[in-house]
Amino acid sequence: MPWTERVVFALRQVLDRGRGLSGFLSRLSVLGLTLAVAVLLAVLAVMNGFEREMRERILGVVPHVSIQGFADFKTWRSLQSELAAAPGVVETTLFHERDLLAIRGARVDAAKLLGIEATAWSRWKPWATTALDHLAPGQVVLGAGLAERLAVAEGDRLRVVVPEATLEVTATPVTKAMEVVALIDSGTELDEALMLADFSYTAEMTGDVVTATGVALQLDALFEAPDRRWEFRRQLPPTFYVTDWTVRHGNLYAAIRLSRDLVTLLLFSIIAVAAFNVVSSLVLVVTDRRGFIAMLQTMGASRSDILWIFLLQGTWIGVLGASVGLALGWLLALSLPSLATGIEWLLGSKLLNTDVYPLNFLPVDVRFGDALWLWSASVILCVLAAVIPARRATQVPVAAALAAGPV
């Protein structure tokens, strides 16, 4: 029997729209595989989206490695120059960090003011609501979450209360008025307590000598930060301490990766169940089509032909189910953000909030690699599942099947 006839016979059995049991079971197998593949692709797209957005929106702006300590400005500049020449370091910027109280009318909130240099501002610009090339003295940029709690908008002024950097009991906090020139709306947890200002202005707020509280390093290899952290720690004096992004955000990133792996394993097991459902379906198909098998053999079909027809039927189930499932999963993944927005509108509340989750929106990232291995695994599992029914089909007794008549 030519290969084209084998392929056509197998496809006809999958697409058979008659009232026979075999056609119904084949379509049911395709449907089960389609739903499993679609759900897994959509869930993977969401988990990939969380991973991508965290890498771009959070890890793209926070320091990969941060060195803090107490030193004069000249020492910090010298250290910055040395670190800039280190291999793998793409950017070094000084910063001055202060804890303070932000006051707007009767609203008071704790915040962390970060004085940054102009080169560091470029990392935050994509999330700013107003295009700014630099921050002038007296200007401040607030995170969207903090601005919402303080009821502050662009152009408003607020007061900040800054404690002096001294241990004296009689020290008086310094109060400054600052103008809000932009908001940072990254849609992440960073927006909840963020205040950005000019580096020199922040350092001079309490009348102290201008100096830094740390130097931020951006690396070309993000995941090498822990190793580089210990490398820098061994080279620096004990008056400095070194941290990296994994200290503050590593657990969250690891949790997202672990959740992705666990969800993938769980849903892949569903695909495996749907694929091996082909075994029971094709076994019943063999029973239902005994007369058909016997007629093919009397017309000259060999046992090898029968074997390949049922193997190809399992292959067609995998190909059709996986292909339609990928298309359906792709459409489902792209519609999930709109569905989430609609649910939020109906409920009148946010499904994702940065008080609990790292993002306040549902990200989606459909990757070709995920679709490819998902399609390949589904087809391979269906082919393997068809082996046992195909072997049983070759063992159907021709005389008994013909004597029983059509089923």
C-alpha positions in Angstrom: 0.0 0.0 0.0 1.5 3.4 -1.0 2.3 5.9 1.8 -0.2 8.4 0.5 -3.1 5.8 0.9 -1.9 5.1 4.5 -1.9 8.8 5.3 -5.4 9.3 3.7 -6.9 6.3 5.6 -5.5 7.5 8.9 -6.8 11.1 8.3 -10.2 9.9 7.3 -10.6 7.9 10.5 -9.7 11.0 12.6 -12.0 13.3 10.7 -14.8 10.8 10.2 -18.1 12.7 10.8 -20.3 9.6 10.8 -22.2 8.3 13.7 -19.7 5.5 14.3 -17.8 5.2 17.6 -14.4 5.4 16.0 -14.9 8.9 14.6 -16.3 10.2 17.9 -13.4 8.8 20.0 -10.8 10.3 17.5 -12.4 13.7 17.7 -12.7 13.5 21.4 -9.0 12.7 21.7 -8.2 15.7 19.5 -10.4 18.0 21.6 -8.8 16.8 24.9 -5.3 17.4 23.5 -6.3 20.8 22.1 -7.6 22.1 25.4 -4.6 20.9 27.3 -2.1 22.5 24.9 -4.0 25.7 24.8 -4.2 26.1 28.6 -0.5 25.2 29.1 0.6 27.7 26.4 -1.5 30.5 27.9 -0.2 29.8 31.5 3.4 29.7 30.2 2.9 33.0 28.5 1.7 34.6 31.7 4.6 33.2 33.7 7.1 34.3 31.0 5.5 37.7 31.1 6.0 38.1 34.9 9.6 37.0 34.5 10.3 39.4 31.5 8.6 42.4 33.2 10.5 41.8 36.4 13.8 41.6 34.6 13.1 44.8 32.5 11.1 47.0 34.9 12.7 46.1 38.3 16.1 44.5 37.6 16.6 47.0 34.8 16.6 50.0 37.1 17.8 48.7 40.5 21.6 48.3 41.0 22.9 44.9 40.2 25.6 45.3 42.8 25.5 48.1 45.4 28.5 49.1 47.6 27.7 51.3 50.6 29.6 52.6 53.5 31.1 55.8 55.0 33.7 57.8 53.2 34.4 61.3 51.9 33.4 62.3 48.4 37.0 62.0 47.0 37.2 58.4 48.2 33.8 57.6 46.6 34.9 59.1 43.3 38.2 57.1 43.3 36.3 53.9 44.1 33.9 54.6 41.3 36.7 55.0 38.8 38.3 51.7 39.9 35.0 49.8 39.7 34.2 51.3 36.3 37.4 49.6 35.0 36.4 46.2 36.4 35.5 43.6 33.8 31.8 43.0 33.2 30.8 46.4 34.7 28.9 48.6 32.2 27.9 51.5 34.4 28.8 53.0 37.8 26.9 55.8 39.5 27.1 57.4 42.9 23.9 57.8 45.0 22.8 59.3 48.2 20.0 57.6 50.1 17.9 59.1 52.9 14.9 57.9 54.8 12.3 60.7 55.4 8.7 61.6 55.8 6.7 63.1 52.9 3.9 65.5 53.8 1.1 66.8 51.7 -1.6 68.6 53.6 -2.9 66.1 56.3 -1.3 63.1 54.5 2.0 61.8 55.8 3.9 58.8 54.4 7.4 57.3 55.0 9.5 57.2 51.9 13.1 56.6 50.7 14.7 59.5 48.9 17.3 58.5 46.4 19.6 61.1 45.1 21.0 60.0 41.7 23.4 61.3 39.1 22.2 62.3 35.7 23.5 59.1 34.1 21.4 57.0 36.4 18.3 58.9 35.5 18.3 57.4 32.0 17.4 54.0 33.5 14.2 55.5 35.0 13.2 57.7 32.0 11.1 55.0 30.2 8.7 54.8 33.1 8.5 58.6 33.8 5.2 60.3 33.0 7.0 63.4 31.8 10.1 63.6 29.6 13.0 65.0 31.6 16.7 65.1 30.8 17.8 65.7 34.3 16.6 66.6 37.8 17.2 70.2 39.0 17.8 71.0 42.6 14.5 71.1 44.5 12.7 68.8 42.1 11.5 65.4 43.0 10.0 62.4 41.1 7.6 60.2 43.0 6.5 56.6 42.4 2.9 56.4 41.3 1.8 54.4 44.3 3.3 56.9 46.8 1.8 59.9 44.8 -1.6 58.3 45.0 -1.4 57.8 48.8 -0.3 61.5 49.2 -2.8 62.7 46.6 0.0 64.5 44.7 0.1 65.2 41.0 2.7 66.7 38.7 3.3 70.4 39.5 2.3 70.1 43.1 4.6 70.8 46.0 5.2 68.7 49.1 7.2 69.0 52.2 9.8 66.4 53.4 11.1 66.0 56.9 14.7 64.7 56.9 16.4 63.7 60.1 20.0 64.8 60.5 22.7 62.2 60.1 23.8 62.4 63.7 23.3 60.6 67.0 22.8 63.7 69.1 19.5 63.8 71.0 19.1 67.6 70.4 19.3 67.2 66.6 16.5 69.0 64.8 15.0 67.5 61.6 15.3 69.5 58.5 12.1 70.4 56.5 12.3 71.1 52.8 9.7 72.0 50.1 10.1 70.1 46.9 8.3 70.3 43.5 6.9 67.1 42.0 7.9 67.3 38.3 7.1 63.7 37.2 5.8 60.4 38.4 7.4 56.9 37.9 4.7 54.5 36.8 6.5 51.3 36.2 3.5 49.2 37.4 5.8 47.4 39.9 6.3 47.4 43.7 9.1 50.1 43.2 6.3 52.7 42.8 5.1 52.3 46.4 7.9 54.2 48.2 10.1 55.8 45.5 11.4 59.3 45.5 14.1 60.4 43.1 16.0 63.7 43.3 19.3 65.3 42.2 22.4 63.7 43.8 24.0 66.9 45.1 20.8 68.4 46.3 19.9 65.3 48.3 23.4 65.2 49.9 23.2 68.9 50.9 19.6 68.8 52.3 20.8 68.9 56.0 23.7 71.2 55.4 26.2 68.3 55.5 29.4 68.1 53.4 28.5 66.7 50.0 29.3 63.0 49.9 27.7 59.7 48.7 26.3 56.8 50.7 27.0 54.3 48.0 27.9 53.4 44.4 25.6 51.4 42.1 27.0 49.0 39.6 25.2 47.7 36.5 26.6 44.4 35.1 26.5 43.0 31.6 25.7 39.6 33.1 22.8 40.0 35.5 22.9 36.6 37.0 26.6 36.9 37.9 25.8 39.5 40.5 26.2 37.2 43.5 29.7 36.0 42.4 30.8 39.6 41.6 29.4 40.7 45.0 31.8 38.4 46.8 34.6 39.3 44.5 34.3 43.0 45.3 33.8 42.3 49.0 37.2 40.6 49.2 38.9 43.6 47.5 37.3 46.4 49.6 38.2 47.6 53.1 35.9 46.5 56.0 34.3 49.9 56.2 32.3 49.1 53.0 29.6 46.4 52.6 28.4 45.0 49.4 24.9 43.7 48.4 23.4 42.6 45.1 19.9 42.5 43.6 19.3 38.9 44.8 19.3 40.1 48.4 16.2 42.3 47.9 14.5 40.8 44.9 16.1 37.3 44.5 13.5 35.5 46.4 10.7 37.0 44.3 12.5 36.1 41.1 13.2 32.6 42.3 9.6 32.2 43.3 8.4 33.2 39.8 10.8 30.8 38.2 9.8 28.0 40.6 6.1 28.7 40.0 6.7 28.5 36.3 8.4 25.2 36.5 5.8 23.7 38.9 2.9 24.9 36.7 4.6 23.6 33.6 5.0 20.2 35.2 1.4 20.1 36.4 -0.1 21.1 33.1 2.3 18.9 31.1 1.0 16.0 33.1 -2.5 17.0 31.9 -1.1 16.9 28.3 0.4 13.5 29.0 -3.0 12.2 30.2 -4.7 13.6 27.2 -2.1 12.1 24.9 -2.3 8.7 26.5 -6.1 8.9 26.3 -5.3 8.1 22.7 -4.5 4.5 23.9 -8.0 3.8 25.1 -9.6 5.7 22.2 -7.7 3.7 19.6 -8.2 0.4 21.3 -11.9 1.0 21.1 -11.5 2.2 17.5 -9.8 -1.1 16.6 -12.7 -3.0 18.2 -15.2 -0.8 16.3 -13.4 -1.1 12.9 -12.6 -4.8 12.9 -14.6 -5.3 9.7 -12.8 -2.4 8.0 -9.4 -3.9 9.0 -10.4 -7.3 7.7 -11.7 -5.9 4.4 -8.4 -4.1 3.9 -6.4 -7.3 4.5 -8.5 -9.3 2.1 -7.9 -6.5 -0.5 -4.1 -7.0 -0.1 -3.1 -4.7 2.8 -0.3 -6.2 4.9 0.0 -6.2 8.6 2.6 -3.5 8.2 0.0 -1.4 6.4 -2.5 -1.8 9.2 0.2 -1.0 11.8 1.2 2.2 10.0 -2.4 3.3 9.4 -3.1 3.3 13.2 0.3 4.9 14.0 -0.5 7.6 11.5 -3.9 8.0 13.1 -2.2 8.7 16.4 0.2 11.1 14.7 -2.7 13.0 13.1 -4.5 13.3 16.4 -1.3 14.8 17.9 -0.6 17.1 15.0 -4.2 18.4 14.8 -4.7 18.6 18.5 -1.4 20.4 19.1 -1.7 22.7 16.2 -5.2 23.8 17.0 -4.3 24.0 20.7 -1.3 26.3 20.0 -3.5 28.6 17.9 -6.2 28.7 20.6 -3.7 29.1 23.3 -2.1 32.0 21.5 -5.4 33.8 21.1 -6.2 33.0 24.8 -2.9 34.4 26.0 -3.3 37.6 24.0 -6.8 38.1 25.4 -5.9 37.5 29.0 -4.9 41.2 29.8 -8.2 42.4 28.4 -10.1 39.7 30.3 -8.3 40.7 33.5 -9.2 44.4 32.9 -12.8 43.5 32.3 -13.0 41.4 35.5 -11.5 44.3 37.4 -14.1 46.7 36.0 -16.9 44.3 37.0 -15.5 43.8 40.5 -14.6 47.4 41.0 -11.2 46.4 42.4 -7.7 45.5 41.2 -6.9 41.8 40.8 -3.2 42.5 41.1 -1.8 45.0 43.6 1.8 45.9 44.2 1.2 45.6 47.9 1.0 41.8 47.4 2.3 41.1 43.8 5.4 42.4 42.0 3.2 43.9 39.2 -0.1 45.6 39.1 -1.0 44.2 35.6 -1.1 40.9 33.9 1.8 40.5 31.5 1.9 38.1 28.6 5.0 36.8 26.7 4.3 34.0 24.1 7.6 32.4 23.2 8.2 30.5 20.0 10.5 28.0 21.9 7.7 27.1 24.3 5.3 26.6 21.4 7.8 24.4 19.5 8.6 22.0 22.4 5.0 21.9 23.4 3.9 20.9 19.9 6.8 18.3 19.5 6.1 16.7 22.9 2.4 16.4 22.2 2.9 14.7 18.8 5.6 12.4 20.2 3.4 11.3 23.1 0.5 10.6 20.8 2.6 8.5 18.5 3.9 6.5 21.4 0.4 6.1 22.7 -0.7 4.7 19.4 1.8 1.9 19.4 -0.2 -0.6 21.5 -3.5 -0.1 19.6 -1.6 -0.3 16.3 -0.1 -3.7 17.3 -3.5 -4.9 18.4 -5.0 -3.9 15.0 -2.5 -6.2 13.2 -3.7 -9.1 15.3 -7.4 -8.9 14.3 -8.5 -12.3 12.9 -9.7 -11.8 9.4 -12.1 -14.7 9.1 -13.8 -14.0 12.5 -14.2 -10.3 11.7 -15.7 -11.0 8.3 -18.1 -13.6 9.7 -19.3 -11.1 12.3 -20.2 -8.7 9.6 -19.9 -4.9 9.7 -19.7 -3.3 13.2 
